[in-house]
Amino acid sequence: MLKEFKAFALKGNVMDLAIAVIIGAAFGKIVSSLVDDLFMPLIGLILGGKDFSGMQFPLGGDAFLNYGAFLQTVIDFIIVAFSIFLFVKLLSKFKQKEEAKPTALPEPSKEELLLTEIRDLLKQGKV
């Protein structure tokens, strides 16, 4: 069982997934900082310095409906999703450029050269 687990854990797919999760978590921090530190202050400036997170509707007593926090979360999600979309689009452009590069043809083997020479001689009628 230990041998099977070791084979499973060290498979390429599992390692790739682990690396993707770690990079995804780091990328999530970058996108969160982008949203919190760059985009939200600009959106707040455009909307007249309004901070959505403090918006609430009193329900009576000490109960409040915090619709501002929900709006803030929805806006954060839209910005994060759009940022990830742009990032994936950028990566796909690079991938397309990489795939579009022409590959050099391999040099023909000795056998292929000999067959080509025989073909040419046959065409000329020398054989």
Backbone as CSV, one residue per row, in Angstrom:
resi,resn,N_x,N_y,N_z,CA_x,CA_y,CA_z,C_x,C_y,C_z
1,MET,0.826,-1.188,0.000,0.000,0.000,0.000,0.876,1.259,0.000
2,LEU,1.973,1.226,0.748,2.876,2.365,0.784,3.506,2.605,-0.583
3,LYS,3.832,1.517,-1.271,4.430,1.615,-2.602,3.432,2.237,-3.590
4,GLU,2.170,1.811,-3.485,1.130,2.368,-4.361,0.923,3.850,-4.087
5,PHE,0.917,4.225,-2.803,0.744,5.638,-2.456,1.905,6.465,-2.997
6,LYS,3.124,5.954,-2.871,4.292,6.668,-3.369,4.203,6.853,-4.885
7,ALA,3.773,5.815,-5.592,3.617,5.901,-7.048,2.546,6.933,-7.400
8,PHE,1.467,6.948,-6.632,0.390,7.914,-6.882,0.843,9.338,-6.588
9,ALA,1.465,9.554,-5.450,1.855,10.899,-5.016,2.929,11.509,-5.901
10,LEU,3.740,10.677,-6.511,4.828,11.199,-7.330,4.511,11.191,-8.820
11,LYS,3.252,10.878,-9.161,2.844,10.959,-10.559,2.925,12.408,-11.012
12,GLY,3.153,12.605,-12.279,3.263,13.948,-12.828,2.013,14.783,-12.619
13,ASN,0.832,14.192,-12.775,-0.408,14.946,-12.651,-0.615,15.478,-11.239
14,VAL,-0.304,14.668,-10.250,-0.483,15.086,-8.862,0.483,16.218,-8.526
15,MET,1.724,16.092,-8.975,2.714,17.143,-8.718,2.325,18.424,-9.443
16,ASP,1.853,18.299,-10.686,1.414,19.474,-11.440,0.257,20.166,-10.731
17,LEU,-0.672,19.375,-10.210,-1.812,19.939,-9.497,-1.362,20.664,-8.238
18,ALA,-0.438,20.070,-7.499,0.066,20.705,-6.280,0.746,22.039,-6.606
19,ILE,1.538,22.043,-7.651,2.207,23.289,-8.062,1.173,24.323,-8.494
20,ALA,0.151,23.891,-9.229,-0.898,24.811,-9.681,-1.648,25.423,-8.497
21,VAL,-1.911,24.625,-7.468,-2.616,25.137,-6.291,-1.760,26.195,-5.584
22,ILE,-0.482,25.917,-5.435,0.411,26.869,-4.755,0.527,28.160,-5.560
23,ILE,0.730,28.033,-6.863,0.826,29.232,-7.706,-0.516,29.960,-7.734
24,GLY,-1.613,29.214,-7.752,-2.941,29.832,-7.731,-3.179,30.635,-6.463
25,ALA,-2.723,30.114,-5.327,-2.877,30.844,-4.062,-2.060,32.133,-4.091
26,ALA,-0.842,32.055,-4.614,-0.011,33.261,-4.714,-0.624,34.253,-5.693
27,PHE,-1.142,33.760,-6.812,-1.783,34.637,-7.792,-3.045,35.263,-7.198
28,GLY,-3.751,34.507,-6.357,-4.946,35.044,-5.693,-4.608,36.234,-4.814
29,LYS,-3.465,36.172,-4.132,-3.042,37.305,-3.306,-2.735,38.521,-4.164
30,ILE,-2.112,38.289,-5.318,-1.801,39.400,-6.219,-3.088,40.037,-6.734
31,VAL,-4.040,39.214,-7.133,-5.301,39.739,-7.656,-6.083,40.446,-6.551
32,SER,-6.070,39.896,-5.345,-6.757,40.557,-4.230,-6.148,41.919,-3.944
33,SER,-4.833,42.012,-3.980,-4.171,43.300,-3.784,-4.515,44.258,-4.913
34,LEU,-4.563,43.748,-6.137,-4.938,44.565,-7.286,-6.331,45.151,-7.087
35,VAL,-7.256,44.318,-6.644,-8.629,44.775,-6.425,-8.701,45.746,-5.259
36,ASP,-8.151,45.355,-4.102,-8.279,46.156,-2.886,-7.481,47.451,-2.925
37,ASP,-6.277,47.400,-3.491,-5.378,48.541,-3.403,-5.393,49.449,-4.627
38,LEU,-5.827,48.931,-5.765,-5.816,49.758,-6.970,-7.209,50.059,-7.515
39,PHE,-7.987,49.003,-7.760,-9.271,49.219,-8.411,-10.338,49.820,-7.494
40,MET,-10.468,49.300,-6.282,-11.540,49.780,-5.402,-11.374,51.257,-5.025
41,PRO,-10.158,51.749,-4.747,-10.045,53.194,-4.503,-10.443,54.018,-5.728
42,LEU,-10.106,53.534,-6.934,-10.513,54.252,-8.145,-12.031,54.242,-8.319
43,ILE,-12.641,53.100,-8.073,-14.098,53.007,-8.176,-14.749,53.891,-7.120
44,GLY,-14.181,53.898,-5.912,-14.696,54.774,-4.857,-14.570,56.242,-5.232
45,LEU,-13.471,56.610,-5.880,-13.270,57.985,-6.330,-14.289,58.359,-7.399
46,ILE,-14.513,57.450,-8.338,-15.492,57.688,-9.401,-16.893,57.851,-8.814
47,LEU,-17.207,57.080,-7.784,-18.538,57.134,-7.163,-18.606,58.161,-6.038
48,GLY,-17.634,59.053,-5.958,-17.678,60.118,-4.964,-17.196,59.701,-3.592
49,GLY,-16.244,58.818,-3.516,-15.677,58.402,-2.232,-16.565,57.463,-1.449
50,LYS,-17.507,56.849,-2.111,-18.455,55.963,-1.443,-17.793,54.621,-1.128
51,ASP,-17.928,54.166,0.106,-17.437,52.847,0.507,-18.648,51.944,0.660
52,PHE,-18.732,50.939,-0.192,-19.895,50.061,-0.191,-20.017,49.241,1.090
53,SER,-18.903,48.861,1.668,-18.934,47.916,2.784,-19.695,48.447,3.992
54,GLY,-19.825,49.758,4.135,-20.535,50.315,5.281,-22.026,50.485,5.063
55,MET,-22.511,50.235,3.869,-23.943,50.402,3.580,-24.747,49.294,4.249
56,GLN,-25.780,49.723,4.954,-26.624,48.741,5.613,-28.032,49.292,5.773
57,PHE,-28.944,48.384,5.965,-30.349,48.740,6.142,-30.788,48.211,7.505
58,PRO,-31.250,49.110,8.381,-31.670,48.633,9.708,-32.957,47.815,9.624
59,LEU,-32.949,46.669,10.299,-34.118,45.794,10.313,-34.917,45.940,11.603
60,GLY,-34.343,46.618,12.539,-35.001,46.782,13.827,-34.116,46.255,14.933
61,GLY,-34.019,47.015,16.000,-33.152,46.612,17.100,-31.698,46.700,16.677
62,ASP,-30.955,45.653,16.961,-29.535,45.612,16.603,-29.282,44.879,15.290
63,ALA,-30.322,44.518,14.572,-30.171,43.749,13.330,-30.073,44.682,12.132
64,PHE,-29.115,44.373,11.275,-28.915,45.157,10.052,-28.758,44.224,8.863
65,LEU,-29.249,44.678,7.746,-29.044,43.979,6.484,-27.855,44.654,5.813
66,ASN,-26.713,43.954,5.780,-25.463,44.523,5.261,-25.359,44.316,3.750
67,TYR,-26.186,45.038,3.010,-26.152,44.885,1.561,-24.895,45.507,0.965
68,GLY,-24.273,46.439,1.653,-23.041,47.054,1.164,-21.897,46.063,1.104
69,ALA,-21.779,45.228,2.126,-20.729,44.206,2.130,-20.960,43.223,0.990
70,PHE,-22.225,42.903,0.720,-22.539,42.009,-0.392,-22.169,42.666,-1.722
71,LEU,-22.524,43.949,-1.899,-22.160,44.667,-3.125,-20.641,44.710,-3.304
72,GLN,-19.932,44.959,-2.216,-18.471,45.001,-2.261,-17.913,43.654,-2.717
73,THR,-18.472,42.572,-2.192,-18.020,41.231,-2.562,-18.329,40.931,-4.025
74,VAL,-19.491,41.340,-4.504,-19.852,41.121,-5.908,-18.915,41.899,-6.825
75,ILE,-18.633,43.147,-6.486,-17.721,43.959,-7.293,-16.319,43.350,-7.272
76,ASP,-15.867,42.908,-6.104,-14.560,42.243,-6.001,-14.510,41.018,-6.905
77,PHE,-15.589,40.225,-6.879,-15.641,39.021,-7.708,-15.559,39.366,-9.191
78,ILE,-16.307,40.364,-9.615,-16.301,40.754,-11.031,-14.907,41.205,-11.453
79,ILE,-14.252,41.995,-10.615,-12.907,42.472,-10.953,-11.915,41.322,-10.970
80,VAL,-12.005,40.421,-9.992,-11.103,39.263,-9.943,-11.335,38.369,-11.165
81,ALA,-12.596,38.094,-11.482,-12.897,37.236,-12.629,-12.393,37.872,-13.919
82,PHE,-12.569,39.185,-14.068,-12.094,39.868,-15.273,-10.570,39.854,-15.338
83,SER,-9.914,40.039,-14.200,-8.444,39.994,-14.176,-7.930,38.619,-14.570
84,ILE,-8.552,37.575,-14.060,-8.146,36.218,-14.408,-8.419,35.952,-15.881
85,PHE,-9.552,36.446,-16.389,-9.866,36.304,-17.810,-8.777,36.938,-18.672
86,LEU,-8.365,38.153,-18.310,-7.308,38.827,-19.076,-5.988,38.063,-18.999
87,PHE,-5.677,37.535,-17.828,-4.443,36.771,-17.645,-4.453,35.504,-18.499
88,VAL,-5.568,34.784,-18.490,-5.680,33.554,-19.287,-5.621,33.893,-20.772
89,LYS,-6.265,34.979,-21.160,-6.229,35.405,-22.564,-4.797,35.732,-22.987
90,LEU,-4.053,36.406,-22.125,-2.662,36.736,-22.408,-1.821,35.466,-22.548
91,LEU,-2.029,34.515,-21.632,-1.298,33.247,-21.714,-1.626,32.483,-22.990
92,SER,-2.896,32.510,-23.406,-3.264,31.787,-24.623,-2.648,32.436,-25.854
93,LYS,-2.472,33.767,-25.840,-1.791,34.425,-26.960,-0.349,33.960,-27.053
94,PHE,0.331,33.886,-25.900,1.704,33.409,-25.896,1.784,31.965,-26.376
95,LYS,0.819,31.158,-25.962,0.803,29.756,-26.355,0.575,29.625,-27.858
96,GLN,-0.317,30.451,-28.415,-0.566,30.411,-29.859,0.678,30.817,-30.635
97,LYS,1.390,31.830,-30.146,2.617,32.247,-30.809,3.652,31.130,-30.767
98,GLU,3.707,30.433,-29.646,4.660,29.327,-29.489,4.315,28.194,-30.444
99,GLU,3.023,27.894,-30.590,2.603,26.810,-31.475,2.770,27.198,-32.942
100,ALA,2.687,28.487,-33.250,2.758,28.948,-34.630,4.182,28.972,-35.171
101,LYS,5.173,28.884,-34.299,6.552,28.901,-34.768,6.813,27.689,-35.656
102,PRO,7.392,27.942,-36.836,7.658,26.796,-37.706,8.805,25.955,-37.151
103,THR,8.623,24.677,-37.264,9.669,23.778,-36.787,10.551,23.388,-37.965
104,ALA,11.816,23.306,-37.731,12.763,22.939,-38.783,12.614,21.462,-39.092
105,LEU,12.690,21.160,-40.383,12.600,19.761,-40.782,13.889,19.042,-40.400
106,PRO,13.766,17.821,-39.921,14.979,17.085,-39.570,15.744,16.716,-40.839
107,GLU,17.034,16.602,-40.693,17.855,16.213,-41.840,17.518,14.788,-42.234
108,PRO,17.476,14.526,-43.546,17.140,13.157,-43.970,18.242,12.178,-43.568
109,SER,17.792,10.977,-43.275,18.751,9.930,-42.892,19.516,9.462,-44.131
110,LYS,20.547,8.661,-43.920,21.335,8.135,-45.026,20.462,7.296,-45.958
111,GLU,19.549,6.569,-45.345,18.646,5.727,-46.123,17.753,6.573,-47.017
112,GLU,17.222,7.665,-46.461,16.369,8.555,-47.243,17.168,9.215,-48.376
113,LEU,18.387,9.616,-48.097,19.228,10.215,-49.145,19.487,9.214,-50.274
114,LEU,19.754,7.968,-49.912,20.006,6.925,-50.905,18.759,6.672,-51.743
115,LEU,17.608,6.604,-51.088,16.355,6.386,-51.814,16.043,7.562,-52.741
116,THR,16.332,8.767,-52.294,16.120,9.947,-53.126,17.023,9.893,-54.358
117,GLU,18.272,9.486,-54.176,19.218,9.374,-55.286,18.756,8.313,-56.284
118,ILE,18.274,7.172,-55.762,17.763,6.114,-56.643,16.548,6.612,-57.413
119,ARG,15.658,7.328,-56.748,14.466,7.873,-57.412,14.862,8.812,-58.546
120,ASP,15.830,9.690,-58.268,16.269,10.646,-59.280,16.899,9.931,-60.476
121,LEU,17.673,8.880,-60.212,18.295,8.114,-61.294,17.246,7.412,-62.140
122,LEU,16.201,6.875,-61.462,15.120,6.219,-62.189,14.378,7.216,-63.077
123,LYS,14.164,8.426,-62.574,13.491,9.461,-63.359,14.303,9.811,-64.604
124,GLN,15.598,9.802,-64.469,16.477,10.161,-65.590,16.647,8.984,-66.561
125,GLY,16.238,7.822,-66.155,16.324,6.651,-67.005,17.726,6.053,-67.051
126,LYS,18.549,6.317,-66.076,19.905,5.791,-66.050,19.983,4.413,-65.420
127,VAL,18.922,3.952,-64.843,18.952,2.634,-64.204,17.998,1.707,-64.874
